[in-house]
Amino acid sequence: MKKKKFGLTIEKGKLLIITSLELNSFMLANELTDETQGQINEVRKRFKSAGIILFFLNYNNQRYTLDCFLPIFNSQSDFAKFKIGPGKEGGPLLIFPILLEKSVEKLIRNEIEAIVNKVFRFANWSKEYGFGVQEDGMPVTQIDIAPYAQEPISQGVIEFWTEQLEFYKTKALKQPEFKPYLYELVKDIEDMRRERDAVTGFRDLQISAHDFALRLSNVIDGKFDARCFEQFYEFVNNFFKNIHNSLSTVFSINITPAYGSAILLVDLVPEKGLPPEINERWETGKKHLTKTVGAMPNLVQKGDPKERVNNFCAEANLEPEQADKVLNAAKKLFPASGSKKNAIEIYSQSTDEPLATFNEEGSDYFVKAKKDLSDSLKPIEDTIISGYIGIIVGWEDTKMKFTILTDEGRRLTIKYSQEQTEEVRTRFKKNVKLERAKEGRGWSLVGWR
């Protein structure tokens, strides 16, 4: 049966690989503009040692424009020797040159998918039009790229670029100018692994396998400030010291960065060889910690502060005095005032919803609830006191005050009005009994007893 010969026209969703001899007639047949033809010829001169050059086109306003290109070298020696000269400013984008020691018609799915995916990630190519130019004497080949253009990252794609990474490591040793390409490829593989983990659900399984996971929700490219772990570490230690003090020295906190993700995995690990009764109490304490974190959303939402504090204490199974100590450490988990960065999400065993989120939006609500709790726990100070008036400040001022040394040995400052001046004068350096009232942060004289 005679082999089918492809026409030399650009077709949507397919890469037509032609030879150098056919290039001029191909560009004319597809009515490529003089500018685009000039760009293609310039690229071919720059990469004349490449076995194949793939050109990726967009179609706008009834004409093709060259968006980017990717050279493929078919031999180790050619790949090792090639150099990247300066391209024309504002011209098409150069995608990573690759080493592929096989003819184009023998490309397998992973290789096609890897090339298509790479081009789409780093260029403005629309995943629709393209062609390739190969050495003379090679058969015309057509590659269907449509099945791969919308596919999620596969393991085969990651393996393909990992292999290319090894080639670039060798090349960069002798040609340091290629190190930026090497580092860019490393970051690209990291991104692909993150995407792959999300597709396969591996990241979710990681979270399920650990006690807690700390995720910074506004992270870009997997980068984050790991100091959030220090704040969580302090919170956990504070919890056990104040709520389960007997367990505060029987465990360690281990941290593992989630593979390819901006997530810190946290495990609370008890010491080996603990008595069964301690192990049982440890499990209870750890569950109590999880329940406490899960109750935090009560404090970062709208509503009456008193009611929100009561709900938190009930859900966390904490007495108000205990809750106040726990929340002293929890407030450090929020980002700095006015900062939208470093918002922390805490997960445990599931990625459906975070147990708690510490961000700028919830910070004000938390602070109000915490203040309400702390204020409610302040001791009620006596309004009736007795002692010796030994110092009077500002005899003639509008803001006058005196100091009384109480019978209990406390020195308290009392403000008084101008109308009360004579009353205070007559009692100067005498023992007195008086009634005071709270005024702002200080106390004011009400009357004498």
C-alpha positions in Angstrom: 0.0 0.0 0.0 1.4 3.4 -1.0 2.2 5.7 1.9 -0.1 8.7 2.2 1.6 12.0 1.4 0.6 14.9 3.5 -0.3 18.2 1.9 1.9 21.2 2.7 -0.7 23.3 4.4 -1.0 24.3 8.0 -3.8 22.4 9.8 -5.3 23.2 13.1 -4.3 20.8 15.9 -1.5 19.2 13.9 2.3 19.7 13.5 3.4 19.2 9.9 7.1 18.3 9.8 8.6 19.1 6.4 12.2 19.3 5.0 14.3 22.3 4.3 13.8 21.9 0.5 10.1 22.3 1.0 10.2 25.3 3.3 9.9 28.1 0.8 7.0 26.6 -1.1 5.4 25.8 2.2 5.6 29.4 3.4 4.2 30.7 0.1 1.3 28.1 0.1 0.3 29.2 3.6 0.7 32.9 2.7 3.1 33.7 5.6 3.9 37.4 5.7 7.4 38.6 4.8 8.0 39.4 8.4 7.2 35.9 9.6 9.2 34.3 6.8 12.2 36.5 7.8 11.9 35.4 11.4 11.8 31.7 10.4 14.9 32.0 8.2 16.8 33.9 10.9 16.0 31.2 13.4 17.2 28.5 11.0 20.5 30.3 10.6 21.0 30.7 14.4 20.3 27.0 15.0 21.7 25.4 11.8 23.1 22.5 13.7 19.7 21.4 15.0 18.2 18.4 13.4 14.6 19.8 13.7 13.2 23.2 14.6 9.6 23.4 15.6 7.8 26.6 14.9 4.6 27.5 16.8 2.1 29.9 15.2 -0.9 31.9 16.2 -3.6 32.9 13.7 -5.0 36.5 14.1 -6.5 38.9 11.7 -6.4 36.4 8.9 -2.6 35.8 9.1 -0.1 33.6 10.9 2.4 35.1 13.3 5.4 33.2 14.8 5.0 33.1 18.6 7.9 30.8 19.6 10.2 28.0 18.4 11.9 25.0 19.8 15.1 23.5 18.4 15.7 19.7 18.7 19.2 18.3 18.4 19.7 14.8 17.3 23.2 14.1 18.5 25.1 14.6 21.7 28.0 16.4 20.0 25.7 18.9 18.3 23.9 19.6 21.5 27.1 20.0 23.4 28.6 22.4 20.9 25.7 24.7 20.1 25.7 28.3 21.5 22.8 30.7 21.9 23.5 33.9 20.1 21.4 37.1 20.6 18.1 37.0 18.8 16.3 40.0 17.4 14.7 42.0 20.2 10.9 41.6 20.2 11.1 38.5 18.0 9.7 35.0 18.7 10.4 33.4 22.0 13.1 30.6 22.2 11.8 27.6 24.1 14.4 25.2 25.7 16.5 23.5 23.0 16.3 19.7 23.7 18.3 16.7 22.8 16.3 13.8 21.3 18.4 11.2 19.5 15.6 9.8 17.3 13.8 10.9 14.1 10.6 12.9 14.6 8.3 10.2 13.2 9.3 8.0 16.2 8.3 10.4 18.9 6.1 8.7 21.5 3.2 10.2 23.4 5.3 11.4 26.5 7.7 13.3 24.2 5.0 15.0 22.2 3.0 15.9 25.3 6.2 17.2 27.0 7.0 19.5 24.1 3.4 20.8 23.6 3.0 21.4 27.4 6.3 23.2 27.7 5.6 25.5 24.8 2.1 26.4 26.1 3.4 27.1 29.6 6.1 29.5 28.6 4.7 31.2 25.5 1.6 32.8 24.2 0.9 30.0 21.8 -2.7 29.1 21.3 -2.1 25.3 21.1 -3.5 25.2 17.5 -1.0 25.8 14.7 2.6 24.8 14.1 5.1 23.1 11.8 8.6 21.8 11.9 11.6 21.9 9.5 13.9 19.0 9.4 17.0 17.8 7.5 16.6 17.0 3.8 15.9 13.5 2.9 13.6 12.8 5.8 10.0 11.8 5.3 7.2 14.3 5.7 5.5 13.6 9.0 2.3 14.9 10.7 1.9 14.8 14.4 -1.6 15.2 16.0 -1.2 17.5 19.0 -4.9 17.9 19.8 -5.1 14.9 22.2 -2.3 16.3 24.3 -3.0 20.0 24.4 -5.6 19.8 27.1 -4.1 16.9 29.1 -3.0 17.3 32.7 0.7 16.7 33.4 1.6 13.1 33.3 4.5 11.3 35.0 6.0 10.7 31.6 6.3 14.4 30.9 8.1 15.0 34.2 10.5 12.1 33.4 11.2 13.6 29.9 12.2 17.0 31.3 14.1 15.4 34.1 16.2 13.6 31.5 16.7 16.9 29.7 17.8 18.4 33.0 20.7 15.9 33.1 21.8 17.0 29.6 21.7 20.6 30.7 23.7 19.9 33.9 26.5 18.5 31.7 26.3 21.4 29.3 26.3 24.1 32.0 29.5 22.7 33.5 31.4 23.6 30.3 29.2 26.6 29.3 28.3 28.6 32.4 26.1 30.9 30.3 23.6 28.0 30.2 23.1 28.0 34.0 20.1 30.3 33.9 18.4 27.8 31.5 19.4 25.0 33.9 17.9 26.7 36.9 14.8 27.7 35.0 14.3 24.0 34.0 14.6 23.0 37.6 11.9 25.4 38.6 9.7 24.2 35.7 10.0 20.6 36.9 9.1 21.7 40.4 5.9 23.4 39.0 5.1 20.3 37.0 5.4 18.1 40.0 3.1 20.3 42.0 0.6 20.2 39.2 1.0 16.4 39.0 0.5 16.0 42.7 -2.7 18.0 42.6 -4.0 15.9 39.6 -3.2 12.6 41.3 -4.4 13.6 44.7 -1.0 12.8 46.2 -0.9 16.2 48.1 -4.2 15.4 49.7 -3.0 12.0 50.8 0.1 13.6 52.3 -2.0 15.9 54.4 -4.2 12.9 55.5 -1.1 11.0 56.6 0.1 13.8 59.0 -1.3 15.4 62.2 -1.4 18.9 60.7 -0.6 20.8 57.5 0.3 24.5 57.4 -0.5 26.1 54.0 0.1 29.7 53.1 -2.9 30.4 50.9 -1.4 33.2 48.8 1.8 31.6 47.9 3.2 31.9 44.4 5.3 29.2 42.7 5.5 27.2 45.9 7.6 29.7 47.8 6.7 30.8 51.4 8.1 32.1 54.6 8.7 29.1 56.8 8.7 31.2 60.0 5.0 30.4 60.2 6.1 27.0 61.6 7.9 28.8 64.5 4.6 30.5 65.4 2.7 27.2 65.2 5.4 25.5 67.2 5.1 28.1 69.9 1.3 27.7 69.8 1.5 23.9 70.3 4.0 24.2 73.1 1.9 26.8 74.8 -1.2 24.6 74.6 0.4 21.6 76.3 2.2 23.7 79.0 -1.1 25.4 80.0 -3.7 22.7 79.3 -1.9 19.3 79.5 1.3 20.2 81.4 2.2 16.6 82.2 2.5 15.9 78.5 4.5 19.0 77.6 7.9 17.1 77.7 6.9 13.7 76.2 6.8 14.6 72.6 8.7 16.3 69.7 7.4 18.2 66.7 8.6 17.1 63.3 8.2 19.1 60.2 8.3 18.0 56.5 7.9 20.2 53.5 5.1 18.7 51.3 6.7 17.4 48.0 6.6 20.2 45.5 4.0 22.3 47.5 3.9 25.4 49.7 2.8 23.2 52.6 4.5 22.2 55.8 3.5 18.9 57.2 3.6 18.6 61.0 3.7 15.5 63.2 3.5 15.5 67.0 5.6 12.4 67.9 5.5 11.0 71.4 8.7 9.5 73.0 9.2 5.8 72.5 8.6 3.5 75.4 6.0 5.6 77.2 3.7 3.7 79.7 0.3 2.8 78.2 -1.5 5.2 80.5 0.7 8.1 79.3 0.2 7.1 75.7 -3.5 7.1 76.2 -3.4 10.5 77.8 -1.2 11.7 74.9 -3.8 10.7 72.3 -6.4 12.5 74.3 -4.3 15.7 74.6 -3.5 15.6 70.8 -7.2 15.3 70.0 -7.9 18.2 72.3 -5.4 20.3 70.5 -7.1 19.5 67.1 -10.5 20.4 68.6 -9.1 23.7 69.9 -7.7 24.7 66.5 -11.0 23.6 64.9 -12.9 26.0 67.3 -10.8 29.0 66.2 -13.2 30.1 63.3 -15.6 31.2 66.0 -13.2 34.0 66.9 -12.6 35.3 63.3 -16.2 36.1 62.2 -18.8 38.8 62.7 -20.9 38.8 65.8 -21.0 39.7 69.4 -17.5 39.1 71.0 -18.9 37.6 74.2 -21.0 35.1 72.2 -18.1 34.2 70.0 -15.8 33.6 73.0 -18.5 31.5 74.7 -18.8 29.4 71.5 -15.1 29.0 71.3 -14.7 27.9 74.9 -17.6 25.4 74.5 -16.3 23.8 71.3 -12.7 23.7 72.5 -13.7 22.4 75.9 -11.6 25.1 77.6 -12.3 27.1 80.7 -12.1 30.9 80.1 -8.8 31.2 82.0 -7.3 28.4 79.9 -8.6 29.9 76.7 -7.0 33.2 77.5 -3.6 31.6 77.8 -4.0 29.5 74.6 -5.1 32.6 72.6 -2.1 34.6 73.7 0.0 32.3 71.4 -2.6 31.9 68.7 -2.7 35.7 68.0 0.9 35.4 66.7 -0.3 33.1 63.8 -2.0 36.1 62.2 0.0 38.1 59.6 1.4 41.5 60.7 -1.2 44.3 60.8 -1.9 45.7 57.3 -0.2 42.8 55.6 -2.1 40.5 53.2 0.8 38.1 52.9 1.5 35.0 55.0 -2.1 34.1 55.7 -2.0 30.6 57.2 -4.5 27.8 56.7 -4.3 24.8 59.1 -5.5 21.5 58.0 -5.7 18.1 59.8 -6.3 14.8 58.1 -8.4 16.4 55.3 -8.1 19.0 52.6 -11.9 19.6 52.2 -11.8 22.7 54.5 -9.1 24.1 56.7 -9.6 23.7 60.5 -8.8 27.4 60.8 -7.5 30.3 58.8 -5.4 33.1 60.1 -5.5 36.1 57.7 -5.8 39.8 57.8 -9.6 39.8 57.4 -10.1 37.8 60.6 -7.4 39.5 62.7 -9.6 42.4 63.9 -12.5 40.0 64.9 -10.0 37.8 66.8 -8.5 40.8 68.6 -11.9 42.1 69.8 -12.9 38.6 71.0 -9.6 38.1 72.8 -9.8 41.5 74.5 -13.4 40.8 75.6 -12.1 37.5 77.1 -9.1 39.1 78.8 -11.2 42.0 80.2 -13.7 39.6 81.7 -11.0 37.9 83.6 -9.4 41.0 85.2 -9.9 41.1 88.9 -12.5 43.4 90.3 -10.7 46.1 92.2 -12.1 47.6 95.4 -13.8 51.0 95.0 -13.5 51.6 98.8 -10.0 52.0 100.0 -8.2 53.4 103.1 -4.7 54.6 103.7 -2.3 57.6 104.1 -2.3 60.6 101.7 1.4 61.4 101.4 1.7 63.2 98.0 -0.4 65.8 96.2 0.5 66.7 92.7 -0.6 69.8 90.8 -2.2 71.9 93.7 -3.2 74.6 91.3 -3.6 72.6 88.1 -6.9 71.6 86.4 -5.7 67.9 86.5 -4.9 67.4 90.2 -4.2 64.1 91.8 -2.8 62.6 95.0 -1.1 59.4 96.0 -2.5 57.2 98.8 -0.4 54.5 100.5 -3.1 51.9 101.2 -3.3 49.8 104.4 -2.2 46.9 102.2 1.0 48.8 101.2 -0.1 49.7 97.6 0.5 53.1 96.2 -2.5 54.3 94.2 -3.0 57.6 92.3 -6.4 59.2 92.6 -7.5 62.2 90.4 -9.8 64.8 91.9 -11.6 67.9 90.7 -10.9 71.5 91.5 -14.1 71.6 93.6 -12.6 68.9 95.8 -9.3 70.7 96.4 -10.1 72.0 99.9 -11.4 68.5 101.0 -8.1 67.0 99.9 -6.0 69.8 101.6 -7.6 69.2 105.0 -6.8 65.4 104.8 -3.2 65.8 103.5 -0.8 63.6 105.5 -3.6 61.9 107.3 -5.2 58.5 107.2 -8.4 58.5 105.3 -11.1 56.2 103.8 -12.5 57.0 100.4 -14.6 55.8 97.5 -13.1 55.9 94.0 -14.5 55.3 90.5 -12.9 54.1 87.3 -12.2 56.9 84.8 -10.5 55.7 81.6 -7.4 54.0 82.7 -7.2 55.8 86.0 -9.3 56.4 89.1 -11.2 59.5 90.3 -12.3 60.5 93.8 -16.0 60.0 94.5 -16.2 60.9 98.2 -15.1 60.2 101.7 -16.2 57.5 104.0 
